Amino acid sequence: MRDFFKHTFATVLGLLIFFGLGTGGLILMLISAATKDTVPQVKDKSVLVFDMSVRITDTNPSSGTGNLIQKAVSGQDNDETIALRNVLDAIDMATKDKRIVAIYLDACGETAGKVAGFATLKEVRQALERFKAAGKKIIAYNVDWDEPTYYLGSVADTIVIHPMGMMEMNGLRSETMFLTGALEKYGVGVQVIRVGKYKSAVEPFVLKQLSPENRAQVQRLLGDIWGEFRASVGKSRKLTPQQMQAIADNQGLLQPEQARQSRLVDKVAYFDQVVSDLKQLTGNDKKDKFFRQISLSNYAKVAEKSLSQKRQSQNKIAVVYADGEIVSGEGSVKQVGGDRLARQLRRIRLDDDVKAVVLRVNSPGGSATASEVIQREVRLTRQKKPVVVSMGDVAASGGYWISTYANRIFAEPNTITGSIGVFGLLMNVQKLANDNGITWDVVKTGRYADSQTISRPKTPQELAIYQGSVNRIYYQFVGKVAESRKLSQNKVQEIAQGRVWSGLAAKKIGLVDDIGGIDSAINYAAKVAKLDNDWELEQYPNSRSLEERLLKNLFSSKIGASENFSKPKQFDPLTLTYERLREDLSILGTMNDPLDVYARLPFNLRID
């Protein structure tokens, strides 16, 4: 028996040592792979390839170890993203880089044009215009052009369409899905409390078509965004806004030759002909399979390293991202957790090296309580150092709540903002349950002890209590906007009511200060902090954790294979409708405000 224990102990010890050394060796190998210099080399006379199916986000969200392993095993990455900051830095560096002779806008990806909102595309478009103004070429190619892809593509010197392709130029639309009939059919009751006649987030649950007020505000919003589209695209193509409108009204869908005759494209050609032109531009031999190139995502690594070496300073400008649904607590990676963002701002406020803060807001809002938690930290931070807000595609309702006390607010003309209003959505499943033989009974010690149950509708008395809470928070919201924006209460009441505005309209009514993107906000922050050129950026949160960098570098394919893009799957119309319904319903799962009061945009306000 003694020998048994001796041999068993020796075996276990040996296994522990083996696995300990093996694990340690693996960790060392992973760390070595992660820290290895993998910055791509840029060859002379290269083309920067901009794959327009890559999703542009404000941040590079962590995707989790499990997802990374799954992608590594499958060899596919169907959710490739690149941060807007990296896109802008890469294009601006390429503008000055003598090795880069042109940009190729590859719009053939199945999700091209659906990877960012118009405000984000506006910032990218302006960077492309700076590249073009430097005397460098931009070539854009697509089979089927639509408005978002063409919004960027129209900057190009040469726009090419496939001979069997099509161009969509029929204007913008916003189509709302209403769930009221289905909820009634299945016995789900919905009671609504809100303030603001334009606060339309609740309409899909209680109406079967747009209210007149909602229709009017969406029409105004679409008109502003479409107006900016016509002006920008028309200027690039030497067409007036009226001519652009005539094309949309009279043609809508254009055949390749029609698009060329309308001056929307320059050439009708096949992909191999485009490649041939690019090979000539880069000086490649005709026998070469492809032109000399580097992808935007890889070149962004070059730009990132160059900028980190070039600009180093003790003076920091913190860029803090509020990207996603605002929820109470910590929130997930793709949400704005009220406690998490407030804690981040608190640390920045106490960091003496940080001289100014740029809060980049790309959020439709959400929890009113979480919005107030964040706003409190914004106000406290402003007392110690400048806080400048840069609004992205959307910074409305709760997104505007957290913005309003900044020293200065920047928005793009096509940013969706405003929506100063609040609501509550109270659901019950009494009929659904009763129809299936389920009933409830309750014992309570107070009149309102069961007021939060979903087993029955709320009584008039209970609704009055909820309405009082919503009213209180709405008038607090209005008061905060009036105080921070130096507007009268009456003026704010006129422009509030839950109404959404474009950035252009918001500037006219005093909700934002300047039209401009994140670069404008950063430069303004440096100016008011009196930093001259002695500063560097610090971004919060960090883009990727150590474990993710380790796994990404361990399993990643070779750098520079930019001609072999992994294209995300494109859904058919029926599946797309289902996905949108699933997305809308999933938003209900994020509604965790402790008071059940929300400052949020309509759930399914989509523009395409």
C-alpha positions in Angstrom: 0.0 0.0 0.0 2.9 2.3 0.9 4.5 1.7 -2.6 1.1 2.4 -4.2 0.9 5.8 -2.6 4.6 6.5 -3.4 4.1 5.6 -7.1 0.8 7.5 -7.3 2.4 10.6 -5.8 5.3 10.4 -8.2 3.0 10.1 -11.2 0.8 13.0 -10.1 3.9 15.2 -9.4 5.3 14.3 -12.8 2.1 15.2 -14.5 1.9 18.5 -12.7 5.5 19.4 -13.7 4.8 18.3 -17.3 1.6 20.3 -17.6 3.1 23.2 -15.7 6.1 23.4 -18.1 3.8 22.9 -21.0 1.4 25.6 -20.0 4.3 27.9 -19.2 5.8 27.2 -22.6 2.5 27.8 -24.3 2.1 31.1 -22.5 5.6 32.2 -23.4 4.9 31.2 -27.0 1.7 33.2 -27.0 3.3 36.2 -25.5 6.1 36.0 -28.0 3.6 35.8 -30.8 1.6 38.8 -29.4 4.6 41.0 -28.9 6.3 40.1 -32.2 6.6 43.1 -34.6 3.9 42.3 -37.2 3.7 45.8 -38.7 3.3 45.2 -42.5 5.9 46.5 -45.0 4.7 49.1 -47.5 6.2 48.8 -51.0 6.8 51.7 -53.3 3.9 52.6 -55.7 1.3 50.7 -53.7 -2.5 51.1 -53.8 -4.3 51.3 -50.5 -7.3 48.9 -50.8 -10.4 50.0 -48.9 -12.7 47.1 -48.5 -16.1 48.8 -48.0 -17.7 45.6 -46.5 -15.6 46.0 -43.3 -17.7 47.4 -40.6 -16.6 50.8 -39.3 -17.2 51.3 -35.6 -16.2 53.9 -33.1 -14.2 51.3 -31.2 -12.7 47.9 -31.9 -15.1 45.9 -29.6 -13.7 42.8 -27.9 -15.3 39.7 -29.3 -14.4 37.2 -26.6 -12.0 34.3 -26.5 -14.6 31.8 -27.6 -15.4 33.7 -30.7 -11.8 34.2 -31.6 -11.1 30.4 -31.3 -14.2 29.7 -33.4 -13.1 32.1 -36.1 -9.6 30.7 -36.0 -10.8 27.1 -36.4 -13.2 28.0 -39.2 -10.8 30.4 -40.9 -13.6 32.9 -41.3 -14.2 36.3 -39.8 -17.7 37.4 -40.6 -17.7 40.4 -38.3 -14.5 42.1 -39.3 -14.4 45.7 -37.9 -12.1 48.6 -38.0 -12.3 51.7 -35.7 -13.2 55.0 -37.3 -10.1 56.6 -35.7 -7.9 54.0 -37.4 -9.6 54.6 -40.8 -9.1 58.4 -40.6 -5.5 58.1 -39.4 -4.7 55.6 -42.2 -6.1 57.8 -45.0 -4.5 60.9 -43.6 -1.1 59.2 -43.4 -1.6 57.8 -46.9 -2.2 61.3 -48.1 1.4 62.2 -47.2 3.0 58.8 -47.8 4.9 58.8 -51.1 4.7 55.0 -51.3 0.9 55.2 -51.7 -0.1 56.3 -55.2 -3.9 55.7 -55.0 -6.8 54.3 -53.1 -9.0 51.6 -54.5 -12.5 51.6 -53.1 -13.7 48.0 -53.3 -17.5 48.2 -52.9 -18.2 44.6 -54.1 -18.6 43.1 -50.6 -22.0 41.8 -49.9 -22.5 44.1 -46.9 -20.8 47.2 -48.4 -22.9 50.3 -47.7 -24.4 48.7 -44.6 -21.4 49.0 -42.4 -21.8 52.5 -41.0 -24.3 55.3 -40.7 -24.1 58.4 -42.9 -22.4 60.6 -40.2 -19.5 58.1 -40.0 -19.4 57.9 -43.7 -19.3 61.7 -43.8 -16.0 61.7 -41.8 -14.5 59.0 -44.0 -15.6 60.9 -47.1 -13.9 64.1 -45.9 -10.6 62.2 -45.3 -10.9 60.8 -48.9 -11.4 64.3 -50.2 -8.2 65.4 -48.5 -6.4 62.5 -50.1 -7.8 63.5 -53.5 -6.9 67.1 -53.0 -3.3 66.1 -52.5 -3.2 65.0 -56.2 -3.6 61.3 -55.6 -6.0 59.0 -57.4 -9.1 57.3 -56.1 -10.7 54.5 -58.1 -14.0 53.0 -57.1 -15.6 49.8 -58.4 -18.9 48.0 -57.8 -21.4 45.7 -59.5 -24.4 47.2 -57.8 -24.1 50.7 -56.4 -26.5 51.9 -53.7 -26.7 55.2 -51.9 -24.4 54.5 -48.9 -21.6 52.9 -51.0 -22.0 55.6 -53.7 -21.8 58.3 -51.0 -18.2 57.3 -50.5 -17.6 56.2 -54.0 -18.6 59.5 -55.6 -15.4 61.0 -54.2 -13.4 58.9 -56.7 -11.6 60.3 -59.8 -12.9 57.2 -61.6 -16.1 55.4 -60.8 -16.6 52.0 -62.5 -19.7 49.8 -62.7 -19.9 46.2 -64.0 -21.6 45.8 -67.4 -24.2 43.6 -65.8 -24.6 45.8 -62.8 -27.1 48.3 -61.6 -27.1 51.7 -59.8 -29.7 52.5 -57.2 -30.4 56.2 -56.9 -34.0 56.5 -55.7 -33.7 58.4 -52.4 -33.8 57.3 -48.8 -36.5 55.6 -46.8 -37.3 54.6 -43.3 -39.7 51.7 -42.9 -41.1 50.9 -39.5 -42.3 47.4 -38.4 -45.3 47.4 -36.1 -45.9 44.6 -33.7 -49.3 45.7 -32.3 -51.3 43.2 -34.3 -49.2 40.3 -33.3 -49.2 41.3 -29.7 -53.0 41.5 -29.8 -53.3 38.2 -31.5 -51.2 36.4 -28.9 -52.7 38.2 -26.0 -49.8 40.3 -24.8 -51.0 43.6 -23.3 -49.0 46.8 -23.6 -49.6 50.0 -21.6 -47.6 53.1 -22.4 -46.6 56.1 -20.4 -44.6 58.9 -22.1 -44.0 62.6 -22.3 -43.6 64.3 -25.7 -45.9 63.9 -28.7 -42.9 62.9 -30.9 -41.6 60.2 -28.5 -42.4 57.5 -30.9 -40.3 54.6 -29.5 -43.5 53.1 -28.1 -45.5 53.3 -31.4 -44.5 49.8 -32.8 -46.2 48.3 -29.7 -49.4 50.3 -29.6 -50.1 51.5 -33.2 -50.3 49.9 -36.6 -49.0 52.8 -38.6 -47.0 56.0 -38.0 -48.6 58.7 -36.0 -48.9 62.1 -37.9 -46.3 63.6 -35.5 -43.8 60.7 -36.1 -44.3 60.8 -39.8 -43.6 64.5 -39.8 -40.4 64.2 -37.8 -39.0 61.3 -39.8 -39.8 63.1 -43.1 -37.9 66.2 -41.9 -35.0 64.0 -40.7 -34.8 62.1 -44.0 -35.1 65.4 -45.9 -32.1 66.8 -44.1 -29.9 63.7 -44.6 -31.0 63.4 -48.3 -30.3 67.1 -48.8 -26.8 66.7 -47.5 -26.3 63.6 -49.7 -27.4 65.4 -52.9 -25.2 68.4 -52.1 -22.1 66.4 -51.3 -22.4 63.8 -54.1 -23.6 66.4 -56.6 -20.5 68.6 -55.9 -18.2 65.6 -56.5 -20.0 64.7 -59.8 -20.6 68.3 -60.9 -24.4 67.8 -60.7 -26.8 70.2 -59.0 -29.0 68.9 -56.1 -31.9 69.4 -58.5 -30.3 67.2 -61.1 -29.7 64.6 -58.4 -33.4 64.7 -57.4 -34.5 64.4 -61.0 -32.5 61.2 -61.4 -34.0 59.8 -58.2 -37.6 60.7 -59.2 -37.4 59.8 -62.9 -35.1 56.9 -63.0 -34.4 55.4 -59.6 -32.7 52.2 -60.8 -30.2 52.9 -63.6 -28.6 50.5 -66.0 -24.8 50.8 -66.4 -25.0 52.8 -69.5 -27.7 55.1 -68.1 -25.5 55.7 -65.0 -22.6 56.7 -67.3 -24.8 59.0 -69.4 -26.2 60.6 -66.2 -22.6 61.3 -65.1 -22.9 59.1 -62.0 -20.1 56.8 -63.2 -17.2 57.2 -65.5 -16.7 53.8 -66.9 -18.5 50.5 -67.6 -16.0 47.8 -67.2 -15.2 44.3 -65.8 -13.1 43.7 -62.7 -10.1 42.4 -64.6 -10.1 45.7 -66.6 -10.0 47.6 -63.3 -7.1 45.5 -62.1 -5.3 46.1 -65.4 -5.6 49.9 -64.8 -4.4 49.6 -61.3 -1.4 47.5 -62.4 -0.5 50.3 -64.8 -0.8 52.8 -62.0 1.5 50.8 -59.7 4.0 49.9 -62.5 3.3 46.2 -62.3 4.2 43.9 -65.2 1.2 42.6 -67.3 2.2 39.1 -66.3 1.7 39.9 -62.6 -1.5 38.4 -61.2 -2.4 41.4 -59.2 -1.4 45.0 -58.5 0.9 46.1 -55.7 -1.3 46.8 -52.7 -1.9 46.9 -49.0 -5.3 46.7 -47.3 -6.6 49.5 -45.2 -6.7 47.4 -42.1 -3.0 46.5 -42.5 -2.0 50.0 -43.4 -3.8 51.2 -40.3 -1.2 49.3 -38.3 1.6 51.2 -40.0 -0.2 54.5 -39.3 -0.8 53.5 -35.7 2.9 52.7 -35.1 4.0 55.8 -36.9 1.7 58.1 -34.9 2.7 56.5 -31.5 6.4 57.1 -32.3 5.8 60.6 -33.6 3.5 62.1 -31.0 4.5 61.3 -27.4 3.7 63.7 -24.6 2.9 63.9 -20.9 -0.2 65.8 -21.9 -3.0 63.5 -22.7 -6.3 64.1 -24.5 -8.6 61.3 -23.5 -11.0 60.0 -26.1 -13.8 58.2 -24.3 -16.3 56.2 -26.4 -20.0 55.9 -25.4 -21.0 53.4 -28.1 -24.2 51.5 -27.9 -27.4 51.1 -25.9 -27.2 52.9 -22.5 -28.0 50.4 -19.7 -27.8 50.4 -15.9 -24.8 48.7 -14.3 -21.7 47.5 -16.1 -23.3 46.5 -19.5 -21.7 44.3 -22.1 -19.0 45.1 -24.6 -21.4 46.6 -27.1 -23.4 48.6 -24.5 -22.8 51.7 -22.6 -22.9 50.6 -19.0 -23.7 53.6 -16.8 -21.6 52.5 -13.8 -18.7 51.4 -16.1 -18.5 54.7 -18.1 -19.0 56.8 -15.0 -16.1 55.0 -13.3 -13.9 55.6 -16.4 -14.7 59.3 -16.4 -14.0 59.5 -12.7 -10.5 58.0 -13.2 -9.8 60.4 -16.0 -10.9 63.3 -13.9 -8.4 62.4 -11.2 -5.6 61.8 -13.7 -3.5 65.0 -13.8 -1.9 63.9 -17.1 -5.2 64.1 -18.9 -5.7 67.8 -19.8 -8.9 67.4 -21.8 -11.6 64.9 -22.6 -13.4 64.1 -25.9 -16.6 62.1 -25.3 -17.5 60.3 -28.5 -21.2 59.5 -28.4 -22.8 57.0 -30.7 -25.9 55.9 -28.8 -29.7 55.9 -29.3 -30.0 56.2 -25.5 -31.7 53.8 -23.1 -31.9 53.9 -19.4 -32.7 57.3 -18.0 -31.1 56.5 -14.6 -27.8 55.3 -16.3 -27.8 58.4 -18.4 -28.0 60.6 -15.3 -25.2 58.6 -13.6 -23.0 59.3 -16.6 -24.0 62.9 -16.9 -23.1 63.6 -13.3 -19.5 62.5 -14.0 -19.4 64.6 -17.2 -20.3 67.7 -15.2 -17.8 66.9 -12.4 -15.1 66.3 -15.1 -15.9 69.6 -16.8 -15.2 71.4 -13.5 -11.5 70.3 -13.7 -10.8 70.1 -17.4 -12.5 70.7 -20.8 -15.0 68.1 -22.0 -15.9 68.2 -25.7 -18.6 65.9 -27.3 -18.3 64.5 -30.7 -21.5 63.0 -32.0 -21.4 60.1 -34.4 -24.2 58.5 -36.4 -26.7 58.9 -33.5 -26.5 60.7 -30.2 -30.1 61.1 -29.2 -32.4 60.9 -26.2 -30.1 59.3 -23.5 -27.2 59.9 -25.9 -28.1 63.6 -25.8 -28.6 63.5 -22.1 -25.0 62.6 -21.4 -23.8 65.2 -24.0 -25.6 68.3 -23.0 -23.2 69.6 -20.3 -20.1 69.5 -22.4 -18.1 72.6 -23.1 -18.8 72.2 -26.8 -20.8 69.8 -28.9 -19.8 68.8 -32.4 -22.1 66.9 -34.8 -22.1 66.0 -38.5 -24.9 67.4 -40.7 -26.5 63.9 -40.9 -26.1 63.0 -37.2 -29.4 61.9 -35.6 -29.8 63.8 -32.3 -32.3 65.5 -30.0 -35.2 63.2 -29.0 -35.5 64.9 -25.7 -38.3 62.9 -24.1 -38.9 59.8 -21.9 -41.2 56.9 -21.9 -42.1 53.7 -20.0 -43.4 50.4 -21.6 -45.5 48.2 -19.4 -46.3 44.8 -20.7 -48.5 42.0 -19.3 -49.3 38.5 -20.4 -52.7 38.0 -18.7 -54.7 37.1 -21.8 -51.9 35.0 -23.3 -51.6 33.0 -20.0 -55.4 32.7 -19.4 -56.0 31.4 -22.9 -53.5 28.7 -22.2 -55.0 27.8 -18.8 -52.5 29.7 -16.6 -53.9 31.9 -13.8 -52.4 33.8 -10.8 -53.5 34.8 -7.4 -51.7 37.1 -5.0 -51.5 37.9 -1.3 -50.1 41.3 -0.4 -49.7 43.8 2.5 -50.0 47.0 0.5 -52.2 48.4 -2.2 -49.4 48.6 -4.7 -47.2 45.7 -3.6 -47.8 43.8 -6.8 -47.8 46.8 -9.1 -44.7 45.5 -11.1 -46.3 42.2 -12.0 -46.8 41.1 -15.6 -49.8 38.9 -14.7 -52.3 41.8 -15.2 -52.6 45.3 -16.7 -51.8 48.2 -14.4 -54.7 49.9 -12.7 -55.5 53.6 -13.4 -54.0 54.5 -10.0 -50.8 52.6 -10.8 -50.5 54.2 -14.2 -50.8 57.6 -12.6 -47.8 56.8 -10.3 -45.8 55.7 -13.3 -46.9 58.8 -15.3 -45.8 61.0 -12.4 -42.3 59.4 -12.5 -42.0 59.9 -16.3 -43.2 63.5 -16.0 -40.6 64.2 -13.3 -37.7 62.8 -15.3 -38.9 64.5 -18.5 -39.0 68.0 -16.9 -35.6 67.3 -15.3 -34.3 66.5 -18.8 -35.8 69.7 -20.2 -34.3 71.7 -17.3 -30.9 70.3 -17.7 -30.9 71.1 -21.5 -32.1 74.6 -20.8 -29.4 75.2 -18.2 -26.5 73.6 -20.1 -27.4 75.1 -23.5 -28.4 78.5 -22.1 -31.9 78.3 -23.6 -35.2 79.2 -22.0 -37.5 76.5 -20.7 -40.1 77.5 -23.2 -37.6 77.2 -26.1 -36.5 73.8 -25.0 -40.2 72.7 -24.6 -40.7 73.7 -28.2 -37.8 71.6 -29.6 -38.1 68.7 -27.1 -41.3 66.6 -27.0 -39.2 63.6 -28.0 -38.5 65.0 -31.5 -35.4 63.9 -33.4 -33.3 66.3 -35.4 -30.5 66.1 -37.9 -27.2 67.6 -36.8 -27.7 70.4 -39.3 -31.1 71.3 -37.8 -29.8 70.8 -34.2 -27.2 73.5 -34.8 -29.8 75.9 -36.0 -31.9 75.4 -32.8 -29.0 75.5 -30.4 -28.7 71.8 -29.4 -25.2 71.5 -30.9 -22.4 74.1 -31.4 -20.5 73.1 -34.5 -20.7 70.9 -37.5 -17.6 68.6 -37.6 -16.3 65.2 -36.8 -14.1 63.7 -34.2 -11.0 65.3 -35.5 -12.6 68.7 -35.1 -13.6 67.9 -31.6 -10.1 66.7 -30.7 -8.5 69.8 -32.2 -10.9 72.1 -30.3 -10.1 70.2 -27.0 -6.4 70.8 -27.6 -7.1 74.4 -28.3 -9.2 75.1 -25.2 -6.7 73.2 -23.0 -3.9 75.4 -24.5 -1.8 72.4 -25.4 -0.5 73.7 -28.8 1.1 70.7 -30.4 2.3 69.1 -27.2 -0.2 66.3 -26.6 -1.1 62.7 -27.5 -4.3 60.8 -27.5 -5.4 58.1 -25.1 -8.4 56.1 -26.0 -10.9 54.5 -23.6 -11.7 51.7 -23.4 -8.7 49.9 -24.8 -9.5 48.1 -28.0 -8.5 44.6 -27.2 -7.5 42.5 -24.2 -4.2 40.6 -23.9 -5.8 37.2 -24.3 -7.5 38.3 -27.5 -4.3 39.8 -29.0 -2.5 36.5 -28.1 -5.1 34.3 -29.8 -5.6 36.7 -32.8 -1.9 36.7 -33.5 -1.5 32.9 -32.9 -4.3 32.0 -35.4 -4.2 34.9 -37.8 -3.5 34.3 -41.5 -0.6 36.0 -43.2 -0.5 39.8 -43.4 -1.1 41.4 -46.7 -3.5 39.0 -48.4 -5.8 42.0 -49.1 -7.1 40.5 -52.4 -8.7 37.6 -50.5 -11.4 39.3 -48.5 -13.7 37.3 -46.3 -17.2 38.6 -47.3 -20.0 38.5 -44.7 -23.1 36.7 -45.7 -25.9 38.8 -47.2 -29.4 37.9 -46.1 -32.3 37.4 -48.5 -35.2 39.9 -47.9 -37.3 37.4 -45.8 -34.3 36.5 -43.5 -33.4 40.2 -43.3 -36.9 41.0 -42.1 -36.7 38.2 -39.5 -33.3 39.4 -38.3 -34.6 43.0 -37.9 -37.6 41.7 -35.9 -35.2 39.6 -33.7 -33.0 42.7 -33.2 -36.0 44.9 -32.2 -37.2 42.3 -29.7 -33.8 41.8 -28.2 -33.6 45.5 -27.3 -36.4 44.8 -24.8 -33.9 42.6 -23.0 -31.6 45.6 -22.4 -34.3 47.6 -20.7 -33.0 47.3 -17.1 -33.6 50.8 -15.7 -34.5 50.5 -12.0 -37.4 53.0 -12.5 -38.5 51.5 -15.8 -38.1 54.9 -17.4 -36.2 55.3 -20.7 -34.8 58.0 -22.8 -34.4 56.3 -26.2 -34.9 56.7 -29.9 -37.5 54.6 -31.7 -36.4 50.9 -31.6 -36.3 50.4 -35.4 -35.5 53.8 -36.9 -33.5 52.7 -39.9 -32.5 54.7 -42.9 -31.7 53.0 -46.2 
